[in-house]
């Protein structure tokens, strides 16, 4: 659900070629609307930023997650579900990456004010989507979910 990473191409032939070679990710704040909410009249909107590899690895180092050894990783294996299954790891990523929100309501329809403490109130689906986008986990179906830069 993360937008394609913004970078500068080494070749200037066309726009597609420009996006083919990413030099760096942008940590600029951007709006994010979860795919499952896009058809709503007033969908929830999150202001997020990407986290750096260093920030991400620091969170993992502080967690109790056991990552697979290099020799156990194949092209078919995917360690992301293991990483994303840790609730505390998700919260740490969200604290760094979610900068605010609008139109987030609880099950009674009451608006939930943004705070790091209220991140716990988000549904599992929304939390997973946000974590994927903030940490840069992109799968092919997610590339269609573009976001608007602020």
C-alpha positions as CSV (number, residue, x, y, z in Angstrom):
1,X,0.0,0.0,0.0
2,X,3.0,2.2,0.0
3,X,3.5,4.4,-3.0
4,X,6.4,3.5,-5.2
5,X,9.6,4.8,-3.6
6,X,10.6,8.2,-4.9
7,X,14.0,8.4,-6.4
8,X,16.0,9.8,-9.2
9,X,16.7,7.8,-12.3
10,X,20.1,7.3,-13.7
11,X,18.5,7.4,-17.1
12,X,16.1,10.2,-18.3
13,X,14.3,8.4,-21.2
14,X,10.8,8.4,-19.8
15,X,8.8,8.5,-16.6
16,X,8.7,4.7,-16.2
17,X,12.5,4.5,-16.6
18,X,12.8,7.3,-14.0
19,X,11.0,5.2,-11.4
20,X,12.9,2.0,-12.2
21,X,16.1,3.0,-10.3
22,X,15.4,4.2,-6.8
23,X,18.3,6.1,-5.2
24,X,16.6,6.9,-1.8
25,X,13.3,6.8,-0.1
26,X,11.4,9.9,0.9
27,X,10.8,10.5,4.6
28,X,8.5,13.4,3.8
29,X,5.0,13.2,5.4
30,X,2.3,12.0,3.0
31,X,-1.4,11.2,3.2
32,X,-2.5,7.6,3.3
33,X,-6.0,6.2,2.9
34,X,-6.3,2.4,3.5
35,X,-7.5,0.6,0.4
36,X,-10.4,-1.0,2.3
37,X,-11.7,2.5,3.2
38,X,-11.4,4.3,-0.1
39,X,-15.0,3.9,-1.0
40,X,-16.3,5.5,2.2
41,X,-17.9,8.9,2.1
42,X,-15.3,10.3,4.6
43,X,-12.6,7.8,4.8
44,X,-10.0,7.8,7.5
45,X,-6.8,9.5,6.4
46,X,-3.4,9.1,8.0
47,X,-0.4,11.3,7.8
48,X,2.6,9.0,7.6
49,X,6.2,8.9,6.8
50,X,8.6,6.1,5.8
51,X,11.1,4.9,8.3
52,X,14.7,4.4,7.4
53,X,16.4,1.0,7.3
54,X,18.3,2.0,10.4
55,X,15.2,2.9,12.3
56,X,13.6,-0.4,11.3
57,X,16.6,-2.5,12.2
58,X,16.8,-0.8,15.6
59,X,13.2,-1.7,16.3
60,X,13.9,-5.3,15.3
61,X,17.1,-5.4,17.4
62,X,15.1,-4.3,20.5
63,X,12.4,-6.9,19.9
64,X,12.4,-10.6,20.8
65,X,11.7,-11.7,17.2
66,X,14.1,-14.4,15.9
67,X,14.8,-13.6,12.3
68,X,15.7,-16.5,9.9
69,X,19.3,-17.2,9.3
70,X,20.6,-16.1,5.9
71,X,21.1,-19.7,4.8
72,X,17.4,-20.4,5.6
73,X,16.1,-17.6,3.4
74,X,15.2,-18.6,-0.1
75,X,13.5,-16.7,-2.9
76,X,10.2,-18.3,-1.9
77,X,10.5,-17.6,1.9
78,X,9.3,-14.4,3.3
79,X,10.3,-13.3,6.8
80,X,7.8,-10.4,6.8
81,X,4.8,-12.3,8.4
82,X,7.0,-13.2,11.3
83,X,8.1,-9.6,11.8
84,X,4.6,-8.2,11.3
85,X,3.1,-10.6,13.8
86,X,4.8,-9.0,16.7
87,X,2.3,-6.5,18.1
88,X,4.9,-4.5,20.1
89,X,7.0,-4.2,16.9
90,X,4.0,-2.9,15.0
91,X,3.3,-0.3,17.7
92,X,7.0,0.9,17.6
93,X,6.8,1.3,13.8
94,X,3.5,3.1,14.0
95,X,4.8,5.5,16.7
96,X,7.6,6.5,14.4
97,X,5.6,6.5,11.1
98,X,2.1,7.8,12.0
99,X,2.2,11.6,12.4
100,X,-1.6,12.2,12.6
101,X,-5.0,11.2,11.4
102,X,-8.4,12.5,10.4
103,X,-11.8,10.8,10.3
104,X,-10.9,7.9,12.6
105,X,-14.0,6.9,14.5
106,X,-14.6,4.2,17.0
107,X,-17.3,1.5,16.8
108,X,-19.9,4.0,18.3
109,X,-19.1,6.6,15.6
110,X,-17.3,8.9,18.0
111,X,-14.1,10.5,16.6
112,X,-10.9,9.1,18.1
113,X,-8.3,11.9,18.6
114,X,-4.8,11.2,17.4
115,X,-2.3,10.1,20.0
116,X,0.3,7.4,20.3
117,X,-1.7,5.8,23.0
118,X,-4.7,5.6,20.7
119,X,-2.7,3.6,18.1
120,X,-3.8,0.5,20.1
121,X,-7.4,1.3,19.1
122,X,-6.9,0.8,15.4
123,X,-8.1,-2.4,13.8
124,X,-5.6,-5.2,13.0
125,X,-6.2,-4.7,9.3
126,X,-5.5,-1.0,9.4
127,X,-2.5,-1.5,11.6
128,X,-1.0,-4.1,9.3
129,X,-1.6,-1.9,6.2
130,X,0.1,1.1,7.9
131,X,3.1,-0.9,9.1
132,X,3.6,-2.3,5.6
133,X,3.5,1.1,4.0
134,X,5.7,2.8,6.7
135,X,8.3,0.1,6.7
136,X,8.4,-0.3,2.9
137,X,6.8,-3.8,2.5
138,X,5.4,-3.6,-1.0
139,X,3.7,-6.5,-2.7
140,X,2.6,-6.4,-6.3
141,X,-1.1,-5.8,-5.5
142,X,-0.2,-3.0,-3.2
143,X,1.5,-0.9,-5.9
144,X,-1.9,0.2,-7.2
145,X,-2.7,1.9,-3.9
146,X,-1.1,5.2,-4.5
147,X,-0.9,8.0,-2.0
148,X,-0.8,11.7,-2.3
149,X,2.3,13.5,-1.2
150,X,1.7,16.5,1.1
